[in-house]
Amino acid sequence: MTRSEIIPTETGDARITWHSAKTPKLVLAVSHGAGGGIEARDLVALAGALPAHGVSVALVEQPWRVAGKKLAPAPKTLDKGWRGIWPALEKPGLPVIAGGRSAGARVACRTAGELGAAAVLALSFPLHPPGKPEKSRAEELLGAGVPTLVVQGGNDPFGKPAEFPGGGAYELAEVPYGDHGFAVPKRADITQDEALSVITDAVVKWTGSLV
């Protein structure tokens, strides 16, 4: 079952599109990045796969996207929008996993503790700006304070899997050959559909371990 609702926030109206499980055990709320929307291939794949495994997926569109703007606002504004939709995500009375891709993953990590998220799913976490590994955002990821799964493309210019810090504070699943949008080149020995299956399989396994 799919339905959408508009949620007023301090920074404008956000939109949640629900892909509900028949007998849900968890809610996975995932938001888009700074350069795209909920039509991103990984978000679409998760919304299609997770409900069959008892996880309702809430695709969250930040107010700037709902308003038709092309550029994302400052991180503090993104955090405000995310806080504003949280009560609607909690309404089913289930544990809520905070998730997002790229900038949305940073928001989820920054706010997980204060909002009481059960866990964090970080898709294509932008560990650093491309070509600037010295400008690390590892503190945001490590500071989530809840069980965290990072799903990262093997060729992501914002941070390849090997660049992520060790220490066991999170789990990491690699999508071979994937770029920041999990696109894989035609010459790769993995198809685009197989790459998406790597993502959904990893998230299904991980969410299953949380309940």
C-alpha positions in Angstrom: 0.0 0.0 0.0 1.3 3.4 -1.0 0.1 6.8 0.2 1.5 10.3 0.6 1.0 13.0 3.2 2.1 16.6 3.5 3.7 17.4 6.9 4.1 21.1 7.9 7.5 21.9 9.4 9.4 25.0 10.5 11.0 25.2 7.1 7.9 24.5 5.0 5.9 21.6 3.9 7.6 18.2 3.7 6.1 15.1 2.0 6.2 11.5 3.2 5.4 8.7 0.7 4.6 5.5 2.6 5.3 2.1 1.2 3.7 0.1 4.0 4.3 -3.5 5.0 1.2 -5.7 5.8 2.5 -6.6 9.3 5.3 -4.0 9.9 7.9 -4.4 12.7 9.9 -1.3 11.8 9.7 1.9 9.9 12.6 2.9 7.7 12.5 6.6 6.9 14.9 7.6 4.2 15.5 11.0 2.6 17.2 12.1 -0.6 20.4 13.9 -1.2 21.2 17.5 -2.0 21.0 17.0 -5.8 18.1 14.7 -6.3 14.8 13.4 -4.9 13.1 10.2 -3.8 13.3 8.8 -7.3 17.0 7.8 -6.7 17.5 4.2 -7.7 18.5 3.0 -4.2 15.5 4.6 -2.5 13.1 3.2 -5.1 14.7 -0.3 -4.7 14.4 -0.2 -0.9 10.8 0.9 -1.1 10.0 -2.0 -3.4 11.9 -4.7 -1.4 11.6 -3.9 2.3 7.8 -4.1 2.9 7.8 -7.8 2.1 10.2 -8.2 5.0 8.1 -6.4 7.6 9.6 -3.0 7.2 7.4 0.0 6.1 9.4 2.4 4.1 8.7 6.2 4.4 10.4 8.2 1.6 10.8 11.7 2.9 11.0 14.8 0.7 12.5 17.8 2.4 10.6 21.1 2.2 13.0 22.6 -0.3 12.2 19.8 -2.7 8.5 20.0 -2.2 8.7 23.7 -2.9 10.4 23.0 -6.2 13.8 24.5 -5.3 16.9 23.1 -7.0 19.5 23.8 -4.3 19.5 22.3 -0.8 19.6 24.8 2.1 22.2 24.8 4.9 22.6 21.7 7.1 20.8 23.3 10.1 17.8 23.9 7.9 17.8 20.3 6.7 17.9 19.1 10.3 14.9 21.3 11.2 12.9 19.8 8.3 13.8 16.3 9.4 12.8 17.0 13.0 9.5 18.4 11.8 8.5 15.1 10.1 9.6 12.8 12.9 6.3 12.8 14.9 4.5 11.5 11.7 7.1 8.8 11.4 6.6 7.7 15.0 2.8 7.7 14.7 2.5 4.0 13.7 4.1 3.2 17.1 7.0 1.2 15.8 10.8 1.7 16.1 12.0 4.2 13.5 15.3 3.8 11.6 16.5 7.2 10.4 18.0 7.0 6.9 19.0 8.9 3.9 21.3 9.1 1.0 24.3 11.5 0.9 23.2 14.8 2.6 20.2 12.9 3.9 22.5 10.4 5.6 24.4 13.2 7.3 21.1 14.6 8.6 20.1 11.1 9.9 23.4 10.8 11.7 23.3 14.3 13.2 19.8 14.0 14.7 19.6 10.2 15.6 20.3 10.6 19.3 18.0 13.6 20.0 15.1 12.1 18.1 15.4 8.6 19.5 16.1 6.8 16.3 16.4 3.0 16.7 19.2 2.9 14.1 20.7 4.8 11.1 20.9 3.7 7.5 23.5 5.8 5.7 23.4 5.4 1.9 26.4 6.9 0.0 27.6 8.7 3.1 29.7 11.7 1.9 32.7 11.1 4.0 34.5 14.1 2.4 34.1 16.4 -0.6 35.5 14.8 -3.8 39.3 15.2 -3.9 39.4 16.6 -0.4 39.9 13.7 2.0 41.3 16.0 4.6 37.8 17.6 5.1 36.4 14.5 6.8 32.9 14.2 8.1 33.6 11.0 10.0 32.6 12.6 13.3 29.0 12.9 12.1 28.9 9.2 11.2 30.7 8.0 14.4 28.5 10.3 16.5 25.2 8.7 15.5 25.2 6.7 18.7 22.9 4.0 17.5 23.4 0.8 15.3 24.4 2.1 11.9 24.7 0.6 8.5 26.7 2.4 5.8 26.1 1.3 2.2 28.8 2.7 0.0 29.8 2.4 -3.7 33.2 1.0 -4.4 34.1 4.0 -6.6 32.3 6.7 -4.7 34.3 10.0 -5.1 32.9 11.2 -1.8 34.6 8.4 0.1 35.5 4.8 -1.0 34.8 2.0 1.6 38.5 1.7 2.4 38.7 5.3 3.4 36.1 4.9 6.3 37.5 4.8 9.8 37.8 1.4 11.6 36.7 0.7 15.1 33.5 -1.2 14.7 31.1 1.7 15.4 29.1 0.8 12.3 28.6 -1.9 9.7 29.6 -1.3 6.1 28.3 -2.9 2.9 30.1 -2.2 -0.4 28.4 -2.0 -3.7 31.2 -3.1 -6.2 32.0 -0.5 -8.8 29.2 1.8 -7.6 29.6 5.6 -7.8 27.8 8.1 -5.5 24.5 7.2 -7.1 25.3 3.5 -7.1 25.5 3.5 -10.9 27.9 0.8 -12.2 29.7 1.1 -15.5 28.7 -1.2 -18.4 32.2 -2.8 -18.4 31.8 -4.0 -14.7 31.2 -7.6 -14.0 28.1 -6.8 -12.1 24.8 -5.5 -13.7 22.9 -2.5 -12.4 20.1 -4.8 -11.1 22.7 -6.9 -9.3 24.2 -3.8 -7.7 20.7 -2.8 -6.4 20.2 -6.3 -5.1 23.5 -5.9 -3.1 21.9 -2.8 -1.4 18.5 -4.4 -0.7 19.9 -7.7 0.5 22.3 -5.9 2.9 19.5 -3.7 4.3 17.1 -6.7 4.6 19.7 -8.6 6.5 20.6 -5.7 8.8 17.0 -4.7 9.6 16.2 -8.3 10.4 19.0 -8.2 13.0 17.4 -5.2 14.7 14.1 -6.9 15.7 
